[in-house]
Amino acid sequence: MNGGLSPGSDPEIHRRRDTVERRFSHLEGFREIVTGYDKTATSYEAAITLASYVLRARSV
């Protein structure tokens, strides 16, 4: 058994995917990101960037 992973799956890929999913779950606290309220891709990306900076600042 591979730590609960199915046979043939790559543990490194699973670890990286888990890391990304955990980071996005932290962003769910920001309502505008979860609802997709922003009208353009640029403003949506800016909201994600800003929220990421805020989360990073809180953790320091």
N, C-alpha and C positions, 0 to 999 in steps of 0.2 A: 504494500500500500504506500502511496506517495503523500502521506500527511493529509488524507481525506480527498486528495485529487484523483480524478479518474486516471486509469492507466494510459500512458502515452502523452499526458499533458505536461507541459514544461513549467516547473515551479517558478522559474525566473519571470516568465510572462505573467503568471498568476500574481506574483508579488507586485509587479509593476502596475498591473491593472487594479489591484486592491488599493495601492497607494493613490492612484488617480481618483478612484471612486470615493475614497475617504476625503480627499481634498474638496471634491465637488459637494460632498454632503455638508461640509462646513459652510459652503456658500449658500445653502438653503435657508439660512437665517436672514438673508437679504431678500425681502419679498419681491422687489422688482426683477431680480434674476430668476426666481422660481416661476413667476407668472409670465415672463417674457414680455413685460410691459413696453420695453423700448421698441421703437418702430424700425430702426435701422441696425444693420449688423455692426456698424462702427460704434454706435452708442451702447449696444449690448456688450460689445467687447470692452469698452471703456468702463462700464459698470462692473464687469467681472474683474478687471484690473484693479479698480479702486477698492472693491470688496476684498480682494486678495491682499492688498497693501494694509488695509485696516486689520484683517485677521493676523497678518504677520506682526504688525505693531502691537497688537494685544498680547501676542505670545512672547514678546521680548521682555 
